[in-house]
Amino acid sequence: MNRTIKNRAFKAPAVVTAVAVGAAASAIAFTGPAGAADGPAPLRGANASTAIEGQYIVVMKKQGRSDVAKSEAKSVRGDAREAGGDVREVFNTAFNGFSASLDKDALAEVRDNPDVAYVQANHRYTTQGDQADPTWGLDRIDQAALPLDKNYHYEQTGAGVTAYIIDTGVATDHSEFSGRIGEGFDAIDGDTDPADGNGHGTHVAGTVAGTTYGVAKEATIVPVRVLDDQGSGTTEGVVAGIEWVTENHTDGPAVANMSLGGGNDPALDAAVQASIADGVTYAVAAGNESADACGSSPAAVPEAITVGATDDSDATADFSNTGECLDLFAPGVDITSAWNDGATNTISGTSMATPHVAGAAALFLEANPSATPADVATGLTGAATPDLVTNPGTGSPNLLLTTLF
């Protein structure tokens, strides 16, 4: 996130949308009241500032793809429609459930169903960034300590690795990408043309895999547009994008970059966890609120690689979230990269730090193509330089990204 993309109310219509989420993976289980007699299913996040009025995510108790799980989710969707709700998205991989627009009566009907684990508000997410100066991040990550040597040395290029950019889209015709763009997904317009009307996603992609500004200069970029031209999106859209990645990622090594975030969002976190369990490494932004990253999603997902931001003196950026949920820090202040107008832009944020890590993950995966997401996380944190970051924050691991693995 370049100055944190907030997870939740991404500028969505003021319609009541409920997302019923079932089990995406059999290893994930959700609990809730045993039945209507014990009270309605919990309603989470409805009073958060990022909540979209009238829109919800519904998560089923039974997770997985069994006939029973599918039947129960279908039944709840039917009840929602009969009560006047509008089912929008059905989720099978991220978790078992769906999203829908529900008024008060329809919401009550869904919550009273004993097969529902919980109902969550659909939240708005936004991008993060701003500022100017020449890029120095690549120069920093290929060496253990300062001063910078004005050189970026790399043994790998990310060839054979697919990098999914879950963001505002990507300007696919930008010279930085030289035809290394795969067919993507657009949760905003519902098509396969995830063009970037904002610039944030193009900037992120440029840092991951741009020819000039990228860490992994030969990785294949796949844009997954979940944020609109204003840099806003919803839980529903972001989960749809993550689910698309989970269902469509290649058999080869893959990394996903999520330079976005917001308040705690169990449905989004579950989708990320299911995708990681399916073999995709995730680098996620810690957030830009100068707060505890454990209070943000997807930053709090333990299986993801959560990234804080530093400046060119190895000091923690004044905006960066910190804390025990971080895995490491990376350059995130005054980072120059590609922009959606065909030129470049220089901005700051944990959104800019995260793609340095995603790019490094692509280099690691080229050298270790059978590595699991846990292997990648261990490899990157093991190669990071310890005890250099000043003011890392209480509980933060004092580790600074390098590509010296």
C-alpha positions in Angstrom: 0.0 0.0 0.0 1.3 3.4 -0.7 -0.1 5.2 2.2 -2.4 2.3 3.1 -5.1 0.9 0.9 -7.9 0.4 3.3 -9.8 -2.9 3.3 -13.4 -2.6 3.4 -15.7 0.0 1.9 -14.1 0.6 -1.5 -16.7 3.0 -2.8 -19.5 0.7 -3.3 -23.2 1.4 -4.0 -25.4 2.1 -1.1 -27.2 -1.1 -1.6 -27.4 -3.8 1.1 -25.0 -6.5 -0.2 -24.7 -9.7 1.7 -21.9 -12.1 1.0 -22.5 -15.6 2.2 -19.2 -17.3 2.6 -19.0 -21.1 2.7 -16.0 -23.2 3.1 -13.2 -22.5 0.7 -11.0 -25.2 2.0 -11.8 -28.2 4.1 -9.0 -27.2 6.5 -10.8 -24.0 7.4 -13.8 -24.2 9.8 -16.1 -21.5 11.0 -18.1 -21.6 14.1 -21.2 -19.9 15.2 -24.4 -20.4 17.1 -25.7 -24.0 17.0 -29.0 -22.8 15.6 -31.6 -20.0 15.6 -32.7 -21.1 19.1 -29.4 -19.9 20.4 -29.8 -16.5 18.7 -28.9 -15.1 15.3 -25.5 -15.5 13.7 -23.0 -12.8 14.7 -23.0 -9.6 12.7 -19.4 -8.3 12.4 -18.0 -4.9 11.4 -21.3 -3.2 10.7 -20.4 -0.1 12.7 -16.9 0.3 11.2 -16.2 3.5 9.3 -15.3 1.4 6.2 -18.5 -0.6 6.3 -20.7 -0.2 3.2 -24.3 0.3 4.3 -26.6 -2.6 3.3 -23.9 -4.9 2.0 -22.7 -8.0 3.8 -20.6 -11.1 3.5 -22.3 -14.3 4.7 -20.0 -17.2 5.8 -21.4 -20.7 6.2 -20.5 -23.0 9.1 -19.8 -25.9 6.8 -16.6 -25.3 4.8 -15.4 -27.3 1.8 -17.0 -28.5 -1.4 -19.1 -31.4 -0.1 -22.7 -31.8 -1.4 -24.0 -30.9 2.0 -22.0 -27.7 2.2 -23.1 -26.6 -1.3 -26.7 -27.5 -0.5 -26.8 -25.5 2.7 -25.3 -22.4 1.1 -27.7 -22.7 -1.8 -30.6 -22.9 0.7 -29.5 -19.7 2.5 -29.1 -17.9 -0.8 -32.7 -18.9 -1.6 -33.9 -17.6 1.7 -32.1 -14.4 1.1 -33.8 -13.9 -2.2 -37.2 -14.8 -0.9 -36.8 -12.2 1.8 -36.0 -9.5 -0.8 -32.3 -9.8 -0.9 -30.1 -9.6 -4.1 -27.4 -12.3 -4.2 -24.3 -10.8 -6.0 -21.4 -13.2 -5.8 -21.1 -16.8 -4.8 -17.8 -17.9 -3.2 -16.6 -21.5 -3.4 -12.8 -21.4 -3.2 -12.1 -18.6 -0.8 -14.7 -20.0 1.5 -18.2 -21.4 1.2 -20.6 -18.5 0.9 -21.9 -15.5 -1.1 -22.5 -11.8 -1.1 -25.8 -10.1 -1.4 -27.7 -6.8 -1.0 -30.0 -7.2 2.0 -32.5 -4.9 3.8 -33.1 -5.3 7.5 -35.7 -8.1 7.1 -33.5 -10.1 4.6 -30.5 -9.6 6.9 -32.5 -11.0 9.9 -33.6 -14.0 7.8 -30.1 -14.9 6.9 -28.7 -14.4 10.4 -31.5 -16.7 11.8 -30.4 -19.6 9.6 -28.6 -22.2 11.8 -26.2 -23.0 9.0 -24.7 -19.5 8.9 -21.5 -19.0 10.9 -21.4 -15.2 10.8 -22.4 -12.3 8.6 -19.9 -9.6 8.0 -20.3 -6.1 6.6 -18.8 -5.5 3.2 -15.9 -3.1 3.7 -14.3 -0.5 1.5 -10.6 -0.7 0.6 -8.3 1.9 -0.8 -4.8 2.3 -2.1 -1.9 4.1 -0.4 0.8 6.5 -1.6 2.3 9.9 -2.5 5.6 11.8 -2.9 8.6 12.4 -5.1 12.4 11.6 -5.6 14.5 9.1 -7.6 14.2 5.4 -6.8 16.8 3.9 -4.5 14.9 0.7 -3.4 16.6 -1.7 -5.8 20.0 -0.3 -4.9 19.2 -1.0 -1.2 17.9 -4.6 -1.4 20.9 -6.1 -3.1 23.3 -5.2 -0.2 23.4 -5.9 3.5 24.2 -2.4 4.7 24.6 1.3 3.7 26.0 3.2 1.9 24.3 2.5 -1.4 26.7 1.5 -4.2 24.6 2.8 -7.1 24.2 -0.7 -8.5 21.5 -3.4 -8.5 23.0 -6.9 -8.8 20.8 -9.9 -9.3 21.4 -13.6 -10.0 17.8 -14.4 -10.9 15.2 -12.5 -13.0 12.0 -14.1 -11.9 11.7 -16.0 -15.2 9.0 -18.7 -15.1 7.3 -17.1 -12.1 3.8 -15.5 -12.3 3.2 -12.4 -10.2 -0.5 -11.6 -9.5 -1.0 -7.9 -8.9 -4.2 -7.6 -6.8 -4.8 -3.8 -7.1 -6.2 -1.1 -9.4 -5.2 -2.9 -12.6 -2.1 -2.5 -14.7 -1.3 -0.4 -17.8 -0.4 -3.4 -19.9 1.0 -1.4 -22.8 3.6 0.4 -20.6 7.1 -0.1 -21.9 8.2 -1.4 -18.5 6.4 -4.7 -19.1 7.5 -5.5 -22.6 4.8 -8.0 -23.4 5.1 -10.0 -20.1 1.5 -9.6 -19.2 -0.9 -12.5 -18.7 -4.7 -12.5 -19.1 -6.1 -11.1 -15.9 -9.4 -10.5 -14.0 -11.5 -7.4 -13.4 -13.8 -7.6 -10.4 -14.8 -3.9 -10.9 -16.2 -4.2 -14.4 -16.7 -7.9 -14.5 -14.5 -8.5 -17.6 -11.0 -9.7 -18.5 -9.6 -6.2 -19.2 -8.2 -5.0 -15.9 -7.0 -1.6 -17.2 -5.5 0.8 -14.6 -7.4 4.1 -14.4 -5.6 5.0 -11.2 -1.9 4.3 -11.5 -1.3 2.6 -8.2 -1.4 -1.0 -9.6 0.9 -0.1 -12.5 3.4 1.4 -10.0 3.2 -1.8 -7.9 3.7 -4.0 -11.0 6.6 -1.9 -12.1 8.4 -2.5 -8.8 7.7 -6.2 -8.8 8.7 -6.9 -12.4 9.3 -3.8 -14.5 12.3 -3.8 -16.9 13.8 -0.7 -15.3 12.2 -0.4 -11.9 11.5 -4.0 -11.1 13.1 -6.5 -8.8 12.2 -9.6 -10.9 12.7 -8.3 -14.4 11.4 -11.3 -16.3 8.5 -12.4 -14.2 5.1 -12.7 -15.9 2.6 -10.1 -14.6 -1.1 -10.9 -14.2 -3.3 -7.9 -13.3 -6.2 -8.6 -10.9 -8.3 -5.5 -10.6 -10.2 -5.2 -7.3 -10.0 -1.5 -6.8 -11.6 1.2 -8.9 -10.1 4.3 -10.5 -10.3 6.1 -7.2 -8.3 3.3 -5.5 -11.4 2.0 -3.7 -13.0 -1.4 -3.5 -15.0 -3.8 -1.3 -14.5 -7.0 0.6 -16.7 -8.6 -2.0 -14.5 -7.5 -4.9 -11.2 -8.2 -3.2 -12.4 -11.7 -2.2 -13.6 -12.3 -5.8 -10.1 -11.4 -7.1 -8.3 -13.6 -4.6 -10.6 -16.5 -5.4 -9.9 -16.0 -9.1 -6.1 -16.2 -8.4 -6.7 -19.4 -6.3 -8.7 -21.0 -9.1 -6.6 -19.9 -12.0 -3.0 -19.7 -10.9 -0.5 -21.7 -12.9 1.0 -25.0 -11.9 4.4 -23.2 -11.8 5.6 -20.9 -9.0 3.3 -17.9 -8.2 3.4 -14.9 -5.9 0.6 -12.4 -5.3 1.1 -8.8 -4.2 -1.6 -7.1 -2.1 -0.7 -3.4 -1.6 -4.1 -2.7 0.0 -5.6 -3.0 3.4 -8.1 -2.0 6.0 -9.6 -3.0 9.4 -9.8 -6.6 10.5 -11.8 -8.5 7.9 -12.3 -12.2 8.7 -13.7 -13.0 5.2 -10.8 -11.4 3.4 -8.3 -13.1 5.7 -9.9 -16.5 5.1 -9.7 -16.0 1.3 -5.9 -15.1 1.5 -5.3 -18.1 3.8 -7.1 -20.5 1.3 -5.0 -19.1 -1.6 -1.8 -19.6 0.3 -2.9 -23.1 1.2 -3.3 -23.7 -2.5 0.4 -22.7 -3.1 0.4 -19.0 -3.9 2.9 -16.9 -1.9 1.3 -13.6 -0.7 3.2 -10.4 0.1 0.9 -7.9 1.9 1.2 -4.3 3.0 1.3 -3.6 6.8 -0.6 -0.4 6.4 0.1 3.3 6.7 -1.6 4.4 9.9 1.4 4.4 12.2 -0.4 1.7 14.1 -0.3 -2.0 15.0 -0.4 -4.0 11.8 -2.3 -6.7 13.7 -5.4 -4.5 13.5 -5.5 -4.6 9.7 -6.4 -7.1 7.0 -4.8 -8.8 5.3 -1.7 -7.6 7.2 -2.7 -9.8 10.2 -2.7 -13.1 8.2 0.1 -15.1 9.8 0.8 -17.2 6.6 1.3 -14.1 4.5 4.5 -12.0 4.3 3.6 -8.7 5.9 5.8 -5.8 5.0 6.6 -2.5 6.7 8.3 0.5 5.1 11.7 2.1 5.6 13.4 5.2 4.1 16.8 5.6 2.5 18.5 5.8 6.0 17.0 2.5 7.1 14.6 4.3 9.5 11.0 3.1 9.8 8.8 5.3 7.7 6.8 7.6 9.9 3.5 6.3 8.4 4.3 2.6 8.5 2.3 0.2 10.6 4.5 -2.0 12.9 4.2 -4.7 15.5 4.3 -8.5 15.9 2.3 -9.2 12.7 5.2 -7.8 10.5 7.6 -10.2 8.9 10.2 -7.7 7.6 10.7 -4.2 6.3 11.6 -3.0 2.8 12.1 0.4 1.0 8.9 2.3 0.8 9.6 6.1 0.8 10.1 8.0 -2.5 9.9 5.0 -4.7 9.9 5.7 -8.5 8.1 3.2 -10.8 5.8 3.0 -13.8 2.6 4.9 -14.0 -0.6 4.4 -15.9 0.1 7.4 -18.2 3.0 5.6 -19.8 5.5 7.6 -17.7 6.6 7.3 -14.1 5.7 8.5 -10.6 7.5 8.7 -7.3 5.3 7.9 -4.2 5.6 6.5 -0.7 3.8 3.9 1.4 3.9 0.3 2.6 2.2 -0.2 -0.8 5.6 0.6 -2.3 7.6 -1.6 0.2 5.5 -4.7 -0.5 6.2 -5.2 -4.2 10.0 -5.2 -3.4 9.2 -8.3 -1.3 6.9 -9.8 -3.9 9.7 -9.3 -6.5 12.2 -10.9 -4.1 9.9 -13.8 -3.7 9.8 -14.2 -7.5 13.6 -14.4 -7.5 13.6 -17.0 -4.7 10.9 -19.0 -6.5 12.9 -19.0 -9.8 15.8 -20.5 -7.9 13.5 -22.8 -5.8 10.5 -23.5 -8.0 9.1 -26.2 -5.7 9.2 -24.0 -2.6 6.0 -23.6 -0.6 4.8 -20.2 0.6 6.2 -21.1 4.0 9.5 -21.9 2.4 9.6 -18.5 0.6 8.7 -16.7 3.8 11.5 -18.5 5.7 13.9 -17.9 2.8 13.3 -14.1 2.7 13.3 -13.5 6.4 16.4 -15.7 6.8 18.3 -13.6 4.2 17.1 -10.3 5.6 19.7 -8.1 7.4 19.0 -8.0 11.2 19.2 -5.0 13.6 19.6 -2.2 11.1 16.1 -0.6 11.1 15.9 2.3 13.5 12.6 2.8 15.4 11.1 -0.5 14.2 8.2 -0.3 16.7 7.3 -2.5 19.7 7.2 -6.2 18.7 8.4 -5.7 15.1 11.1 -8.1 13.8 14.1 -5.9 13.0 14.7 -7.4 9.6 15.4 -5.5 6.4 14.8 -7.2 3.0 17.8 -8.3 0.9 18.0 -10.5 -2.1 21.2 -12.1 -0.8 19.8 -15.6 -0.6 
